[in-house]
Amino acid sequence: MDILNEALAFEQAKMKNMSTSDRVVASREAKRLILALNEIYKKNKRL
């Protein structure tokens, strides 16, 4: 469950004093993590 560790690390990352480009990168990373976690949820829901 590497994606879970990535999500936890992202959640604990400091988000203050970010530049615009940093916010864009963080937003894209958040979207990637959310979609990956959603796929895991959908697979486990079927079981």
Contact map, one row per residue, 1 for C-alpha under 8 A:
11111000000000000000000000000000000000000000000
11111100000000000000000000000000000000000000000
11111110000000000000000000000000100110000000000
11111111000000000000000000000000000010000000000
11111111100000000000000000000000000000000000000
01111111110000000000000000000000100000000000000
00111111111000000000000000000000100000000000000
00011111111100000000000000000000000000000000000
00001111111110000000000000000000000000000000000
00000111111110000000000000000100000000000000000
00000011111110000000000000000000000000000000000
00000001111111000000000000000000000000000000000
00000000111111100000000000000000000000000000000
00000000000111110000000000000000000000000000000
00000000000011111100000000000000000000000000000
00000000000001111100000000000000000000000000000
00000000000000111110000000000000000000000000000
00000000000000111111111000000000000000000000000
00000000000000001111111000000000000000000000000
00000000000000000111111100000000000000000000000
00000000000000000111111110000000000000000000000
00000000000000000111111111000000000000000000000
00000000000000000111111111100000000000000000000
00000000000000000001111111110000000000000000000
00000000000000000000111111111000000000000000000
00000000000000000000011111111100000000000000000
00000000000000000000001111111110000000000000000
00000000000000000000000111111111000000000000000
00000000000000000000000011111111100000000000000
00000000010000000000000001111111110000000000000
00000000000000000000000000111111111000000000000
00000000000000000000000000011111111100000000000
00100110000000000000000000001111111110000000000
00000000000000000000000000000111111111000000000
00000000000000000000000000000011111111100000000
00100000000000000000000000000001111111110000000
00110000000000000000000000000000111111111000000
00000000000000000000000000000000011111111100000
00000000000000000000000000000000001111111110000
00000000000000000000000000000000000111111111000
00000000000000000000000000000000000011111111100
00000000000000000000000000000000000001111111110
00000000000000000000000000000000000000111111111
00000000000000000000000000000000000000011111111
00000000000000000000000000000000000000001111111
00000000000000000000000000000000000000000111111
00000000000000000000000000000000000000000011111
